[in-house]
Amino acid sequence: MPRQRVLCVIGTRPEAIKVAPVVLELRRHAADFETQVMVTGQHRQLLDQMLTVFDLHPDVDLNLMQPNQTLQDVTSLVMHGMEKYLSANRPDVVLAQGDTTTVMATAVACFYAHTAFGHIEAGLRTGDCWAPYPEEFNRRVAGLVARYHFAPTRGSAMNLHREGMPPSSLYITGNTVIDALTQVLHRTQPPPCPVPKGAPYILMTCHRREIFGAPVREVFETVRDFARAHRDVYVWYPVHPNPNVRGPAQEILSGVPNVLLTEPLDYIAFLHAMNGAYLILSDSGGVQEEAPALKKPVLVLRDVTERPEGVEAGTCLLVGPHRDRIEAALDQLFSDRALYNRMTNTPNPYGDGLAARRIADILAGRGQEWLLKP
């Protein structure tokens, strides 16, 4: 097979984390691939920090970040930038990961240009186009036009099979986030931790749009009351900068001695924070994948998840932003050691850290063993 020209598109911090192992693997096989990286800058500062972690230097930077930009703004700017690049460079395949507006707009631009699109982390579904918003819509659009579907699990590949995607395009690779986690933890040391040495702590993240308003207040009030009733347990919350989250967090949680509100953590610090936690309370999608690799239970602050494998395996519990369910789960995990052990001793359903290698093999024509077998 002749050397392929591959463009990897990255818009946000999570995309950088999950695409970086693929870029590094493709560049390791320079005889097979000429690899370029485009960043859209959908999340400028956080994205730049993450590129530094993996020592990635973009070949193309659309730099589209604007104050108070809307989803419509991002979509049109990405599509315009992609149109110019594709017409001038004509790559053989474009890769993008996940379910951001960058990914959706990239997929559509490739469709219009008749350029092969490869979707990393393909096939995740909740079945509700409005939950999460706009991610479920974005990944469905990407799935419609992808030539290569790199599904992290058999379940996600089967979602695409049921939607009628060609069987020859469906591959089960594992999730590249496990590749990234493994690489980073092995070559870094834990930074200073605000929790007193030896004290158990809950690590919390909370930032999704659908939780804004009354739901996020209910979560914070529940956490406040749990912390007041369990003075020996700490809650560490790196507060998201969005004012819809930061304001209620400061109002409800500040002043509780064993609740630690800090600034957001960079990727390396966050991985080590997860690694040291007793359990994790989160509405993040990526955390649902990463925590099982670290043997940490996750209480998911969402009513539905596009990552059911963790729930089915028993590493994650869906509690939603609901006081009764959060309280019950926290009480169980701090009192029932057998339950805790079951959640922490389950094999990670999201892969073995070799997803990027499989993606490179597939693109090089050597990956037929990873095709979905319905």
GIVENCOR-V522255 format. One record per backbone hydrogen bond with DSSP energy under -1.0 kcal/mol. NH is the residue of the N-H (numbers start at 0). CO is the residue of the C=O. E is the energy in kcal/mol with one decimal. If there is no record, write none. Layout:
nh:NH co:CO e:E
nh:NH co:CO e:E
//
This chain:
nh:3 co:31 e:-2.8
nh:5 co:33 e:-2.6
nh:6 co:92 e:-2.2
nh:7 co:35 e:-2.8
nh:8 co:94 e:-2.9
nh:9 co:37 e:-2.5
nh:15 co:11 e:-2.2
nh:16 co:12 e:-2.2
nh:17 co:13 e:-1.9
nh:18 co:14 e:-2.6
nh:19 co:15 e:-2.2
nh:22 co:18 e:-2.3
nh:23 co:19 e:-2.6
nh:24 co:20 e:-1.9
nh:25 co:21 e:-2.8
nh:26 co:22 e:-2.5
nh:27 co:23 e:-1.1
nh:31 co:28 e:-1.7
nh:32 co:28 e:-1.8
nh:33 co:3 e:-3.5
nh:35 co:5 e:-2.8
nh:37 co:7 e:-2.8
nh:38 co:59 e:-2.6
nh:39 co:9 e:-2.3
nh:42 co:10 e:-2.0
nh:46 co:42 e:-1.8
nh:47 co:43 e:-2.5
nh:48 co:44 e:-2.1
nh:49 co:45 e:-1.7
nh:50 co:46 e:-2.2
nh:51 co:47 e:-1.7
nh:52 co:48 e:-1.5
nh:53 co:49 e:-1.4
nh:54 co:51 e:-1.1
nh:55 co:50 e:-2.8
nh:58 co:36 e:-2.3
nh:59 co:36 e:-2.0
nh:61 co:38 e:-2.9
nh:63 co:39 e:-2.6
nh:68 co:65 e:-1.4
nh:73 co:69 e:-2.2
nh:74 co:70 e:-2.5
nh:75 co:71 e:-2.3
nh:76 co:72 e:-2.4
nh:77 co:73 e:-2.6
nh:78 co:74 e:-2.3
nh:79 co:75 e:-2.1
nh:80 co:76 e:-2.4
nh:81 co:77 e:-2.8
nh:82 co:78 e:-2.3
nh:83 co:79 e:-1.8
nh:84 co:80 e:-2.0
nh:85 co:81 e:-3.1
nh:86 co:82 e:-2.0
nh:87 co:83 e:-1.5
nh:88 co:84 e:-2.6
nh:89 co:85 e:-1.8
nh:91 co:4 e:-1.9
nh:92 co:4 e:-1.6
nh:93 co:115 e:-2.4
nh:94 co:6 e:-3.2
nh:95 co:117 e:-1.9
nh:97 co:119 e:-2.5
nh:103 co:99 e:-2.1
nh:104 co:100 e:-2.7
nh:105 co:101 e:-2.2
nh:106 co:102 e:-2.5
nh:107 co:103 e:-2.2
nh:108 co:104 e:-2.4
nh:109 co:105 e:-2.3
nh:110 co:106 e:-2.2
nh:111 co:107 e:-2.5
nh:112 co:108 e:-1.7
nh:113 co:110 e:-1.2
nh:114 co:109 e:-2.7
nh:117 co:93 e:-3.3
nh:118 co:147 e:-3.0
nh:119 co:95 e:-2.8
nh:120 co:149 e:-1.7
nh:121 co:149 e:-1.6
nh:130 co:127 e:-2.0
nh:135 co:131 e:-2.5
nh:137 co:133 e:-2.3
nh:138 co:134 e:-2.6
nh:139 co:135 e:-1.6
nh:140 co:136 e:-2.3
nh:141 co:137 e:-2.3
nh:142 co:138 e:-2.1
nh:143 co:139 e:-1.6
nh:144 co:140 e:-1.1
nh:145 co:141 e:-1.2
nh:146 co:116 e:-2.8
nh:147 co:116 e:-1.7
nh:148 co:168 e:-2.8
nh:149 co:118 e:-2.6
nh:150 co:148 e:-1.1
nh:150 co:170 e:-2.7
nh:156 co:152 e:-1.9
nh:157 co:153 e:-2.6
nh:158 co:154 e:-1.6
nh:159 co:155 e:-1.4
nh:160 co:156 e:-2.1
nh:161 co:157 e:-2.6
nh:162 co:158 e:-1.2
nh:163 co:160 e:-1.4
nh:164 co:159 e:-2.3
nh:168 co:165 e:-2.4
nh:169 co:166 e:-1.3
nh:170 co:148 e:-2.5
nh:171 co:369 e:-2.9
nh:172 co:150 e:-2.8
nh:174 co:349 e:-2.6
nh:177 co:174 e:-1.6
nh:179 co:175 e:-2.2
nh:180 co:176 e:-2.5
nh:181 co:177 e:-2.4
nh:182 co:178 e:-2.3
nh:183 co:179 e:-2.6
nh:184 co:180 e:-2.6
nh:185 co:181 e:-1.6
nh:198 co:195 e:-2.2
nh:201 co:233 e:-3.0
nh:202 co:278 e:-2.1
nh:203 co:235 e:-2.6
nh:204 co:280 e:-2.2
nh:210 co:207 e:-1.5
nh:211 co:208 e:-1.8
nh:215 co:210 e:-1.6
nh:216 co:212 e:-1.5
nh:217 co:213 e:-2.2
nh:218 co:214 e:-2.1
nh:219 co:215 e:-2.4
nh:220 co:216 e:-2.6
nh:221 co:217 e:-2.1
nh:222 co:218 e:-2.4
nh:223 co:219 e:-2.7
nh:224 co:220 e:-2.2
nh:225 co:221 e:-2.3
nh:226 co:222 e:-2.7
nh:227 co:223 e:-2.2
nh:228 co:224 e:-1.5
nh:229 co:225 e:-1.1
nh:232 co:229 e:-1.9
nh:233 co:199 e:-2.4
nh:234 co:257 e:-2.6
nh:235 co:201 e:-3.1
nh:236 co:259 e:-2.9
nh:238 co:261 e:-2.6
nh:244 co:241 e:-2.1
nh:245 co:241 e:-3.0
nh:246 co:242 e:-1.6
nh:248 co:244 e:-2.2
nh:249 co:245 e:-2.4
nh:250 co:246 e:-2.2
nh:251 co:247 e:-2.7
nh:252 co:248 e:-2.6
nh:255 co:252 e:-1.6
nh:258 co:255 e:-2.1
nh:259 co:234 e:-3.5
nh:261 co:236 e:-1.8
nh:269 co:265 e:-2.6
nh:270 co:266 e:-2.4
nh:271 co:267 e:-2.0
nh:272 co:268 e:-2.2
nh:273 co:269 e:-2.6
nh:274 co:270 e:-2.3
nh:275 co:271 e:-1.4
nh:277 co:200 e:-2.9
nh:279 co:296 e:-2.2
nh:280 co:202 e:-2.7
nh:281 co:298 e:-2.4
nh:288 co:285 e:-1.1
nh:289 co:285 e:-2.5
nh:290 co:286 e:-2.5
nh:293 co:290 e:-1.2
nh:295 co:290 e:-1.9
nh:297 co:314 e:-1.8
nh:298 co:279 e:-3.0
nh:299 co:316 e:-3.3
nh:300 co:281 e:-2.6
nh:301 co:299 e:-1.5
nh:311 co:307 e:-3.1
nh:312 co:308 e:-2.5
nh:313 co:309 e:-1.1
nh:314 co:309 e:-1.9
nh:315 co:309 e:-1.5
nh:316 co:297 e:-2.6
nh:318 co:299 e:-2.5
nh:319 co:299 e:-2.0
nh:325 co:321 e:-2.5
nh:326 co:322 e:-2.9
nh:327 co:323 e:-2.1
nh:328 co:324 e:-2.1
nh:329 co:325 e:-2.6
nh:330 co:326 e:-2.6
nh:331 co:327 e:-2.2
nh:332 co:328 e:-2.5
nh:333 co:329 e:-1.5
nh:335 co:331 e:-3.4
nh:339 co:335 e:-2.0
nh:340 co:336 e:-2.7
nh:341 co:337 e:-2.1
nh:342 co:338 e:-2.1
nh:343 co:339 e:-1.7
nh:344 co:340 e:-1.5
nh:357 co:353 e:-1.7
nh:358 co:354 e:-2.3
nh:359 co:355 e:-2.3
nh:360 co:356 e:-2.1
nh:361 co:357 e:-2.5
nh:362 co:358 e:-2.4
nh:363 co:359 e:-1.7
nh:364 co:361 e:-1.6
nh:365 co:360 e:-3.5
nh:369 co:366 e:-1.8
nh:370 co:367 e:-1.5
nh:371 co:169 e:-2.7
//
